[in-house]
C-alpha cells in the first residue's frame, strides 16, 4: 500500500540512531535540536521506534512501534507520552504543520 506520509524525524532505541529528513534543513537549528531531543528522549524512556511525520493533509502525526520480541517496550507509557507531548509541544507542532502546509504543500494561509 502506498503511503503519502513524509517522515520529519525518527529515533530507534534498537539501533540507537536518530534520523532527520534533510528536506527540512531549512527549519531553524533550535527547532531541529528540539525535535532531536523529543525523539531521542522518547525512545530512551519508552523504547521502540518513534516517528514524527506529516500526513497528506499536512497534519503532524506521532507514530510509535516496537518489535514483537521487545518485552521492555511500554505500550501504556507510549500512549501517555504521546498525549503529554501533544499538550506540551502543541505550539511547536502547530508551527511545524503551518510550515509544511505553506512550503511543501503550497497552501495559501490567510490571517483570521
C-alpha positions in Angstrom: 0.0 0.0 0.0 1.3 3.4 -0.9 1.7 6.0 1.8 1.6 9.7 1.3 3.2 10.4 4.6 6.5 12.2 4.9 8.8 11.5 7.8 10.1 14.6 9.6 12.3 12.8 12.1 12.6 9.5 13.9 14.6 7.7 16.6 15.2 4.0 17.2 16.0 2.5 20.6 17.2 -0.7 18.8 19.8 1.0 16.6 20.4 3.9 19.0 20.1 6.2 16.0 18.3 9.5 15.2 17.2 10.4 11.7 16.2 13.9 10.5 14.8 14.3 7.0 17.3 16.6 5.1 14.3 18.1 3.2 13.6 20.1 6.3 17.1 21.5 6.8 15.6 25.0 6.3 14.0 24.7 9.8 15.8 26.8 12.4 18.6 24.9 14.2 16.8 25.4 17.5 13.7 23.6 16.1 15.9 20.8 14.7 17.6 20.4 18.1 14.2 20.3 19.9 12.9 17.6 17.5 16.1 15.6 18.1 15.6 15.8 21.9 11.9 14.9 21.7 12.6 11.8 19.6 15.7 10.5 21.4 14.2 11.1 24.9 11.0 9.3 23.8 12.9 6.1 22.8 15.2 6.3 25.8 12.2 6.4 28.2 9.7 4.2 26.3 11.8 2.1 23.8 10.9 1.0 20.3 10.9 3.3 17.3 9.3 6.8 17.4 8.5 8.9 14.3 7.2 12.4 13.7 5.6 12.5 10.2 3.2 14.6 8.1 0.1 13.0 6.5 -1.1 14.0 3.0 -3.0 17.0 4.5 0.0 18.3 6.4 -1.2 17.1 9.9 1.8 16.1 12.1 1.4 12.6 13.5 3.4 10.7 16.1 3.9 7.0 15.4 5.5 4.5 17.7 6.1 0.8 17.3 8.1 -2.0 18.8 9.4 -5.4 17.8 7.1 -8.1 19.0 10.0 -9.6 21.0 10.6 -6.4 22.8 9.5 -7.1 26.4 10.8 -3.8 27.6 8.6 -1.7 25.4 5.9 0.2 27.4 2.6 0.3 25.5 0.8 2.3 28.1 3.7 4.6 28.7 3.9 5.1 24.9 0.3 6.3 24.6 0.7 8.5 27.7 3.9 10.1 26.5 2.4 10.9 23.1 -0.6 12.6 24.8 1.8 14.6 27.0 3.9 15.6 24.0 0.8 16.8 22.2 -0.1 19.0 25.1 3.4 20.3 26.0 4.6 20.8 22.4 1.3 22.0 20.9 2.7 25.4 19.7 5.7 23.7 18.1 3.7 21.1 16.4 1.1 23.7 15.1 4.0 25.8 13.7 5.5 22.8 12.0 2.2 21.9 10.4 1.9 25.5 9.2 5.4 25.4 7.8 4.8 22.2 6.0 1.4 23.3 4.5 2.9 26.6 3.2 6.4 25.5 2.0 5.7 21.9 1.0 2.0 21.7 0.1 1.9 25.2 -1.4 -1.2 26.3 0.5 -2.1 29.9 1.0 -2.7 30.6 4.6 -4.9 33.6 5.3 -4.9 35.5 8.5 -8.0 35.0 10.5 
